[in-house]
Amino acid sequence: MTGKNWTWQKLIDERMTLTAFCHNHLCNHSQKLDLAKLRDRFGPDAQAMEWDVRPKLRCARCGGDKVGLSYTPDTSPTGDINTYAKRKGS
């Protein structure tokens, strides 16, 4: 799967983590986003790419709108090779 196809459900299915970072130099707050809540709010097939998500976000601490996002695969062992490892050929 390529990043251009991320939806809320695909992020959940692929065990991805989405973290928002406030770029206000006095705040620097970060928070892991609840993908299930976002899926329920926007729909499972709604686009979840950075340019779709970022305009909807505000920092929970300072209310600022200068927010960045980090998409990270869950690489914790599960007894099965996770999808990230499969893509890497492990």
C-alpha positions in Angstrom: 0.0 0.0 0.0 1.3 3.4 -0.8 0.8 6.5 1.4 -1.4 8.2 -1.1 -4.2 5.8 -0.2 -4.4 6.3 3.6 -7.9 6.3 5.0 -8.8 6.2 8.6 -9.6 2.5 8.4 -6.5 1.6 6.4 -4.4 3.4 9.1 -6.1 1.2 11.7 -5.8 -2.0 9.7 -2.1 -1.3 9.0 -1.5 -0.7 12.7 -0.2 2.8 12.1 0.2 5.5 14.8 -0.6 9.1 13.9 0.9 11.8 16.2 0.3 15.5 16.0 3.0 18.0 17.0 2.4 21.6 17.8 5.0 23.9 16.1 4.4 26.8 18.5 7.9 27.3 20.0 6.4 28.0 23.4 4.2 25.0 23.4 5.8 22.0 21.6 2.9 19.7 22.7 2.5 16.3 21.0 -0.3 13.9 21.1 -1.1 10.5 19.7 -4.4 10.7 17.8 -7.2 8.3 18.5 -7.7 6.8 15.0 -10.9 4.9 16.0 -12.6 8.2 17.1 -11.4 9.9 13.9 -12.8 7.1 11.8 -16.1 7.2 13.6 -16.3 11.0 13.2 -15.2 11.3 9.5 -16.0 7.8 8.2 -13.8 4.8 7.5 -13.1 5.7 3.9 -12.4 9.4 4.5 -8.9 10.5 3.4 -6.4 10.6 6.2 -3.4 12.1 4.4 -1.5 15.0 6.1 -2.9 17.6 3.8 -6.5 16.4 4.5 -6.0 16.2 8.3 -3.8 19.1 9.2 -6.2 21.9 8.4 -8.7 20.3 10.8 -6.4 20.2 13.8 -5.7 22.6 16.6 -3.3 22.0 19.5 -5.1 20.7 22.5 -2.8 22.7 24.8 -2.4 26.1 23.2 -5.1 26.1 20.5 -2.6 26.9 17.8 -3.1 25.8 14.2 0.6 25.2 13.3 0.4 21.4 13.6 2.6 18.8 12.0 1.9 15.1 11.7 4.0 11.9 12.0 2.7 8.6 10.6 4.5 5.7 12.2 4.1 1.9 11.7 3.6 -0.2 14.9 6.7 -2.5 14.9 5.9 -4.2 18.2 6.0 -8.0 18.0 2.6 -9.7 17.6 3.5 -13.3 16.9 3.0 -12.6 13.2 5.1 -10.5 10.9 3.5 -7.1 10.8 2.7 -5.3 7.6 5.7 -3.0 7.8 8.0 -5.9 8.1 6.3 -7.6 5.2 6.8 -4.5 3.0 10.5 -4.4 4.0 10.9 -8.1 3.1 11.6 -9.4 6.6 
